[in-house]
């Protein structure tokens, strides 16, 4: 099969590799689409992977190609999505059903080969059938949708409350939608890119602020009077983490969802607000609960099937396996303007792309 293989930092090669073999409890999936996660970028370009060579890709959907003899709930040809985190099921956290906090987990596409390839294998209990109303492109957004759900659930949003979302990339855009579904009366979105703020408004944000053009904390306080009931930080920036704390009202809840990869040096006024305002600050990590993979997955499948959780319009690029290395490099150095990038293994997409290229060549 064809796959984009990461050999070292920034070194991708498109190669022919063996199709994974499966055991009696596994499923072989023919990949249709796989999203490039924000975490894939530092994994490939700066912080390094857990092993080399490695096929990345954990946000994927496809079709059952083959199944082990112990797989009873699926049939060859079924349309599926995969919950990629494989917990150890032995540590204290797993035994307490906090699978996302497992001390010794694997994620398909980070600790074992993933879905930037034509085929990928997964344990049977991680493979979920898709409702016929969910197309494959939308299904590639289910895993990131569960990450956003997990954070919004931790925020315990009450109907009528004001929610701020700091950072309007794909996770922020999904967070905005979940905040609306959970009953937020006012949703304020903050980013530094106008196109992302436009998309945020389209997906349910009530107000948007460009942090390059204003002081977002001051604008949020003006807009709300006392500050927001809930602030969810998705950008993964120490700057927006401080702004999130300062944007919350007293007794407010702040959820850190974005990953900074660096520490945060709290200013005196920020620390003072945490203490005197009795803020609740909480991290959010993964999305897995009991019964595995948990309520975040059940909810994401349900609301996508009902058309109340949008992903397809968030897709900015659909690329081939050959383009993975080029696009991840562009995402890392910001030479690429993007929203959500999907790696397409769908032949229909390739035919469309080839036809478009023919039209361009004929007219040039």
VENCOR-V301241 format. One record per pair of residues at least 24 apart in sequence whose C-alpha atoms are under 6 Angstrom apart, sorted by the first residue. I is the first residue (numbers start at 1). GAP is how many residues later the second one is. If there is no record, write none. Layout:
{{I:GAP} {I:GAP}}
This chain:
{{1:117} {2:115} {2:116} {3:113} {3:114} {4:112} {4:317} {5:49} {5:50} {6:47} {6:48} {7:45} {7:46} {9:35} {9:36} {10:34} {10:35} {12:313} {14:308} {23:45} {24:44} {24:45} {24:46} {25:43} {25:45} {25:46} {25:99} {26:42} {26:96} {26:97} {26:98} {27:40} {27:94} {27:95} {27:97} {28:37} {28:38} {28:92} {28:93} {29:34} {29:35} {29:36} {29:90} {29:91} {29:92} {30:32} {30:33} {30:35} {30:88} {30:89} {31:31} {31:87} {31:88} {32:29} {32:30} {32:313} {32:314} {33:27} {33:28} {33:310} {33:311} {33:312} {34:25} {34:26} {34:106} {34:308} {34:309} {35:24} {35:306} {35:307} {36:305} {41:287} {50:61} {54:59} {55:58} {55:59} {56:53} {56:58} {56:60} {57:52} {57:57} {57:58} {57:59} {58:50} {58:51} {58:56} {59:81} {59:84} {60:80} {61:78} {61:79} {79:50} {79:51} {80:48} {80:49} {80:50} {81:46} {81:47} {82:44} {82:45} {83:43} {84:24} {97:192} {97:193} {98:191} {99:189} {99:190} {100:186} {100:188} {133:172} {134:171} {138:173} {138:174} {145:29} {146:141} {146:150} {146:151} {147:139} {147:140} {148:27} {149:147} {150:137} {151:133} {159:24} {159:25} {160:24} {160:25} {161:24} {162:24} {162:25} {162:66} {162:67} {163:24} {163:65} {163:67} {163:68} {164:24} {164:25} {164:67} {165:24} {165:66} {165:67} {166:24} {166:67} {166:68} {167:24} {167:67} {167:68} {168:28} {172:62} {173:27} {217:30} {230:24} {233:24} {234:24} {236:24} {238:26} {250:27} {251:26} {251:27} {251:28} {252:27} {253:27} {254:27} {255:26} {255:27} {255:28} {256:27} {257:27} {314:26} {315:25} {316:24} {316:25} {317:24} {318:24} {318:25} {318:26} {319:24} {319:25} {320:24}}
